[in-house]
Amino acid sequence: MSSAIVFQAAQAIPFMARVRSHQPLIHCITNQVVQNFTANILLAIGASPAMVIAQEEVCSFVTVADGLLINIGTVYQQSADSMLMAAQQAMLSQKPWVLDPVAVGKALPFRTRIAHELLSFCPQVIRANAAEVLTLAGEQARAKGTDSQDSTQSALGAALRLAEQYQTIVAVTGEKDYITDGKTVYVVTGGDQKLTKVTGTGCSLSAMVAALIAGADDQLLATASACFMMKKAGELAQRQSGMGTFAVSLLDQLSLMGSINTEGH
């Protein structure tokens, strides 16, 4: 197993700057619970969000977008069909896309089957929690609803195998984030427990990954940069009181991220 390289704050700077200068258009087919929050997160980092779901539109929109996020959190048959169409078009159009396989597992066979079908369309990144990574890799996992009961460290081996099998990047996120292409592994530390108490932070992180990998020369570092941004913003936002204030402050901190001093993290 590869030794993890500690991600440094300075490595994120060019990717943050690129998003603000290029304002990538990110096509989000995401779950209904987090659409508004995800759109605001993308706007805060300088990207442009669009939530286009209709089967009549997804393929044509993929071709004009800079990146695609597919999140299966509230998947049903019609949305699954749109997701599969969009993923196939992204592969054919060579547009980078991110898969967020929310809550896959034995208890939910429909979404698990859809997630495996989506994998056949070659996502550039899989962003998931430990239980989801273990499930996709065919291993035993422990989850409570959408929350993993497994540690990211315990899923690192599965992440490496999954990345190698599908020739993709796997970001397994939690207390520590591990980001790997099957060979190199970055670890991102920090963050705050409050990030787990706000609906949509993980889902929005997947959208941030889609924004940062769009046009990036190094998609592995771009993915790690998105993980760093969310953890760093969480650390800064936790200084506020109360969960409602924290959620708003998270947007504030991401919007200021390009100008804050990130050295020494």
N, C-alpha and C positions, 0 to 999 in steps of 0.2 A: 504494500500500500504506500502511495506517495506521501511524503512529509508535507504538511500544510504550510504554506507561506503566509505570513501575517500581512494582510493588506494594509497599505499605507495611505493616509489621507491624500497625499500629494498625487497619488495615482488617479484619483477621481477627478481632479481639476479639469483636464482637457475634455473629458466626457461631459461634465456639467456645462462647460463653456460651449461645447458643440451643440448641445440641445438648445441652449438659449439663442445661439446664433442662427441655427437652421430651422428651429421650431417644427420638428417632424410631425406629420399628421399620422396619428395612431388610431387605427381601426380597432375598436373594442367590441367584441362579442362576449359580454361578461354577465355575471349574475345580477338579477334584478335588485337585490338588496344593496348593492354597492355602486350602482351606475353613477349617481350624482357625486359621491365621494371620490370615486376613481377619476371622473372628469376634472374635478377640482384639484386633485393631486397632480395630474398631468399639466394643467394650466399653471400650477404653482412652480413647476420645474422648468417651464418654458415651452412645453410641447402643446400640440393642438389635438384634442380628443374628438372622436366621432363614434357614436353608438349606432351602427347600421346593422340590422339583424335580419331584415326580410330576405327570403330566398331570392326574390326578384332583383335584389340590389347588391348582395354581398360580393359576388364575383367581380362585378364591374368596379366596386369601390376598392376592393383589394388592389386592383391594378393601379389606382391613383394614390393610395396611401403609402406612407413610408415604412409602416410596420403594422403588425397584426397581433392582437392579444385574443386568445380563446380561453375562457374561464367557464368551467362546467358546473359552477355552484348551484344554479337553479335550472339545470338542463331538463328539457322535455323533448318529445320527438321532433316537433317542428324546429325548435332551436338547434337540436342536434344535427338535423339535416343542413341547416344554414352553416353550422360550424364545420361540418365535413366538406361542404362546397367551398367555403372560404379557405380552409387549410389546403385543399387540393390546388386552388387557384394561386395561393401564396407560393406553394412549391413550384408550380409551373411558371409563375412570373418571377421567381427568385426573389421574393419579398421576405424579409426576416419575420419570423413569427414566434410567439411564446405560448406554451401550453401551461395552464394552471389546472391540474387535475384534482379539483376540490373534492374531498371526501370519498375518493375511490376506495373500494374494499369489498369484502364478501357480502356485507350487509346491503350493498347497493349495486347489484350486478349490472343494471342498465347503464349507469354512468361509467362503470368500470370498463364495460365493453366499448362504449363510445371513446373513452380515453385511449384504449389500445388501438382503435381504428384511427384516431387522430395521429397517433405516433407514426403510423405508416406514411404520413405526409411530411415527415422530416422537419419537426420544429427545430429552430436554432437553439432554443433554451426551454428546459422544463424547470419551472419554479414551483416548488412544493414543500410541504412539511415532511418530517421524517417518516410518518406513517404512510403518507402517499407515495413517497419514493420507495419504501420497502414493498408496498403493494405492487407498484408497477414493475418492480424487479422480481416479483413472484415469491416474496418472502413474507413471513408472518409479521403482522403489524398490530399495534394497539392504538385505538383512536376513540375519542368521545365526541360524537358528532363530527364537526369539521376540525377539531383540535387533536393534535397528535399527543399520545402518551409515551412515545418513544423519543429519545434524545437524538439530536442531529449527529452526534458522534457515532451512535449505534447504526445510523443509516449511511455513513460515509462509504463503507464498502459497497453497499447497494448502489449508491450514487455513481461511484466509479464504474461499476459494471454496466449500469444503465447508460451512462454517457458513452462508453465504448461500444455497446451493442447498437445504439441508434446514431452514433457519430454526432452527438449533440453536447450541449453544455447542461449540466444539472446544478441548480442552485437549491440546496436543501437548507431551509431557514428555520430558525428558532432562537434559543438562547445564544448559540453561536451559529453563524452562517458559514456553510462550506460550499464553495463554488468550484466545479471541476469540469474538465473536458475529457476526463478519463486518464489523463497523464498528470497535468499540473493541478494542484489544489490550492486555492486561496481560502483563508479563514478571516471572517470579519467579526470582530467582537464589539461589545458595547451595547447600546440600546437601553431600553427601559421596559419594565414589566407592564407599564400602562399601554404599550403598543399592542398587547394581547387583549386589552379590555375595550378597544375601540373597533367596531365593526368595519372591516374593509381594508385594514392596513396591509395585510398579506396580499389580498387581491390587487390593491393599488400598487404594491411593490412590483407585481408581475407586469402591470402596465408601464411602470417606470423602466423596467428592464427592456420592454419593447421599444421605448423611446430612446434609451441609451445605446442599444445595439444597432439602431437604424443608421446605416452608413458608417458604422464604426469599423476601423481596421482590425481592432482586437476585441472581439465580442466577449471573450472570457473576462478581460479586465473591465469591459463596459458593464457586464452583468454584476461583477463584484462591486463596481462603483455605485450601482443602483442600491445594492444591499447596504453599502456604507452610508449612503445618503439617508436612507430610512432610519437606520440605527442612530446616526448622528442627530438627525432632526428629533427623534424620540428623546434622546438625552437632553437636548436643549429645551424641548417642550415640557418635560416633566417638572421643570421648575415652577410651572404655573399650578394653581390649585384647582382640583376638580376635573372629572373626566370630560365634561363638555368643553371646558376651557382648553384642556389638553388637545382635543381633536382640532380645534381652531388654531391653536398654537403650532400644531404639527404642520399645517398648511403655511403658516407664517414662516416657520423655520426653513421649510423647503424653498419657499419663494426667495428667501434671503441667502440661500446656501452658496450662491456664487460669490458672495461678498464677505462671508464670515471667515475667520481665521481657522482653518481646519488642521493646522500643523500640530503635531504632537499627539494625535489621536491614535 
